[in-house]
């Protein structure tokens, strides 16, 4: 995820642990000393922030399940997402 480092450190660390390294949300919540429901909200917020970074860069085409099937950089603003 090239743009994950563009996120604030707290969000980048959370997404790296959960989405990149596959740590369970429950385990991560326990390690951080927060409730599972709080952690789930933080994950959603972090994913939305990351999605915004990508959407600032490119136009995406998605299938019915929401999977990206194509993208086009916006006006040369893309740094290789």
C-alpha positions as CSV (number, residue, x, y, z in Angstrom):
1,X,0.0,0.0,0.0
2,X,2.2,2.9,-1.2
3,X,0.0,5.6,0.2
4,X,-0.4,4.2,3.7
5,X,2.5,6.3,4.9
6,X,0.5,9.4,3.9
7,X,-1.9,8.6,6.8
8,X,-1.3,9.9,10.3
9,X,0.9,7.4,12.1
10,X,-1.9,6.0,14.3
11,X,-4.0,5.1,11.2
12,X,-1.0,3.8,9.3
13,X,0.1,1.5,12.1
14,X,-3.5,0.2,12.6
15,X,-4.0,-0.6,8.9
16,X,-0.6,-2.1,8.6
17,X,-1.2,-4.5,11.5
18,X,-4.7,-5.5,10.5
19,X,-4.9,-5.3,6.7
20,X,-1.2,-5.9,5.7
21,X,0.0,-8.3,8.5
22,X,-3.4,-9.9,9.1
23,X,-3.6,-9.3,12.9
24,X,-7.1,-9.8,14.2
25,X,-9.0,-6.7,15.3
26,X,-9.8,-8.2,18.7
27,X,-6.1,-8.9,19.3
28,X,-5.1,-5.4,18.2
29,X,-7.7,-3.9,20.4
30,X,-6.4,-5.8,23.4
31,X,-2.8,-4.8,22.7
32,X,-3.9,-1.2,22.5
33,X,-6.1,-1.3,25.6
34,X,-9.2,-0.2,23.8
35,X,-12.6,-1.9,23.4
36,X,-13.3,-4.0,20.3
37,X,-16.1,-1.7,19.2
38,X,-13.8,1.4,19.4
39,X,-11.2,-0.4,17.4
40,X,-13.7,-1.3,14.7
41,X,-14.7,2.3,14.4
42,X,-11.0,3.3,14.1
43,X,-10.4,0.7,11.4
44,X,-13.4,2.1,9.4
45,X,-12.2,5.7,9.8
46,X,-8.6,4.7,8.8
47,X,-9.9,2.8,5.7
48,X,-12.0,5.8,4.7
49,X,-9.0,8.1,5.0
50,X,-6.9,5.8,2.9
51,X,-9.7,5.5,0.3
52,X,-9.8,9.4,0.2
53,X,-6.1,9.5,-0.6
54,X,-6.5,7.1,-3.5
55,X,-9.6,8.9,-4.8
56,X,-7.8,12.2,-4.8
57,X,-5.3,10.5,-7.1
58,X,-7.4,8.4,-9.5
59,X,-10.8,7.6,-10.9
60,X,-11.7,4.0,-10.1
61,X,-14.0,1.5,-11.8
62,X,-15.4,-1.2,-9.5
63,X,-17.5,-4.3,-10.0
64,X,-20.7,-5.2,-8.2
65,X,-18.8,-6.5,-5.1
66,X,-16.8,-3.3,-4.9
67,X,-13.5,-4.7,-6.2
68,X,-11.4,-2.3,-8.2
69,X,-11.3,-3.5,-11.8
70,X,-9.6,-0.4,-13.5
71,X,-8.3,3.0,-12.6
72,X,-7.3,6.2,-14.5
73,X,-4.9,8.8,-12.9
74,X,-6.4,12.2,-12.4
75,X,-4.5,14.9,-14.3
76,X,-1.1,13.6,-13.7
77,X,-1.5,13.8,-9.9
78,X,-1.0,10.1,-9.4
79,X,2.3,9.0,-7.9
80,X,1.8,5.3,-8.8
81,X,-1.0,4.0,-6.6
